[in-house]
Amino acid sequence: MGKKYQAGGKCLDNTCVLCSHHFDERFIRKKFTHVINGETVQLDRERPALTEDAVPTIFPDAPPYFTKQVPKKRKARDFGNIEAAPAKRSASNTDVDVVVEMDVCPEETPQSTKLLGDIILPSPLCSKVVLPSEPTALCFAWHTSSEPGDLRVMKHVTISACTEATAAQENSFLCTVFCRGIKADELPVNNECDSAEALKKADGLKLCPGCGIEPVASGQCVKFGAAHFAKNCLMTSPDGKPCLRCKYSRKLVQNHMYRLKRKRSTSFKQRLARKSLELFRTKRKLTKARRSLEDLRIMNQNIASSTLDERIEGLPPKQRLAVKTCFDMLPPESRPGAWCTTNSGFWSVYSCA
């Protein structure tokens, strides 16, 4: 285009700026347009900008046959405010056809969620919210609070205008169901009844409660609020219990915790050192027992025969006779003062008696 159009004998390039004398008003943007809370707000631009389809069509210095007028832009049709055409004044026929006024069916209305009207909420837990990113879409959310000051949206449903895919199926609106911020289902709706049924279906969804355990290492689960979920959680559960993927993640976390708590296997040197210590303690106990037996043997040898008479002289005559008879019946090695062997262990018990 730079070679075709020139200004003052100078070729135009990408850095040049053409004034409004060369472009039609429809191609010039003089204001910024924003949608805030559903209202259109316009702000003046410091420098006007051109639209993407802008084409220079006005050339004052060019001959008239070279320039071509751009056709006027058609007025946009507003299907939302369709009214019956007024009767012509010049009509001479008295037989005027009766015009039946009918409300436009929501299925044939343009893509505007305002046509749905007020949709009945399925439960008190559901509330209507406004999304800053999509102010023209209807949004219904289910909130929950696990901790004080921590309010989270567990489920939300958005009803927006149809896309090219749904328009091909003759659907007016698209209802999208999100669980914990992840798209779970997508339903086409045509009127308020379909929207209410979609909200009831979303209200009846039972969410997966999660793994029910805190992972040891980071990256094993995904945290939402105070709960932990599997990375590929199914989000919904028919019975309200954890889904299969969350159960499997819980088992993996438990196995990891068990491996961390399990004691390390001892090496051969550690087992040898422990056995050596046990053997040393056993030998020390055996030496102490042998020393005690040696002391008892020395004490027995020092006991005289007259000592028995001195110890039992305080007993009645019949008991004194019975004790002497018992000692006379013992074998020689089991009598007082004799050596105590393994076979004569009965002597030590009887002597104490």
C-alpha positions, 0 to 999 in steps of 0.5 A: 500500500505504501507504493500505491498511495503517496503523500507529497511525493513521499512513499508511505511506510509502516512508521507513517500515520495517516490523518482522518482525511484519508480514513472514514469515521467508522475505521477510527477509534477515538474512545476506549470501550469497557464493560464494568458491572454489565454497563458499557463505559467509554473513555477518550483516547489520547491518540486515535487508533485504527480498526483491524479492517481499516482501509484508506478510502479518501484521497483529496488530491486524487481524481474523482474516478480514482476514489471510491466511496465506502458503503454506509454501515448498516444498522445493527438489528436488535432482536431483543426488542422486536415490535409489530410494524405499525399500520400504514396510514394510506391503507384504504381497506377496512378489513384489517387483519388482526395482529396477534401479539406473542412473546418471543420464545426464549429459544429464538432470542439472541444470545443474551442471558438477560432473556432467561429472567429470574431462575429459581434457586435449587437450595438455600446453599446456592447463591447468585454471583457476578463474575468480573471476567464475564459480567454478561453471564449468569453464575450460581455458586455453592460456598463452604467455609472450613476455617474462619475467614476462609470462604471457598466456592466448591461448585459453581454453574455459569450460563453464557451465550452459545458458541459456534459449536452449540449454535450449530445444534440450535441451542441458545445458551451453554451451561457449564458446571465447575467443581473446585474450579475444574470443569466437570460437565457441560449442558445446552439449555434453551429456556428457564426450565432447562436452566433450573433443571441444570441447577438442580442436577448440579446441586445434587452432585456429591463431591469427593471428600478427598484423601483424608490424610496429609501427604508427607512429600510435596507434589503427591496431592493437590490441596484445596482449602484444608483437604487434599485430593489426588492429582487426577481426582474424579471430583464427584462420587455417587455415594459421597465417599472418596473416589478410587483415585483418592483412595489409591493416593491415600494408600500411597501416602500411608506406604510412604509414611510406613517406610519412613517410620520403619527401623533401619536394618542392622548391619553385621557389625552391630549385631556382633557388638550386641551379641558380644555385650550380652555374652559379657554380661552373662559371664559377669553374672556367672562369675558372681554366682560362682563366687556366692556358691564358694562363700556358702561352701566355706560357711558350711565347712565351718559349721560344727556338729554341736551347732545343730544342738544349740539351734534346736535346744529351744524346741519341744522334745518331740520336735527336737527328736523329729529334726534329729531323725530327719538329719540321720536319714540324710545321705552322708554328703547332705549332712551339715558341713558336707560338700553341696553337689548338684545331686544333693541340692535337696540338702540346701532346701532342707537345711533352710527349712 
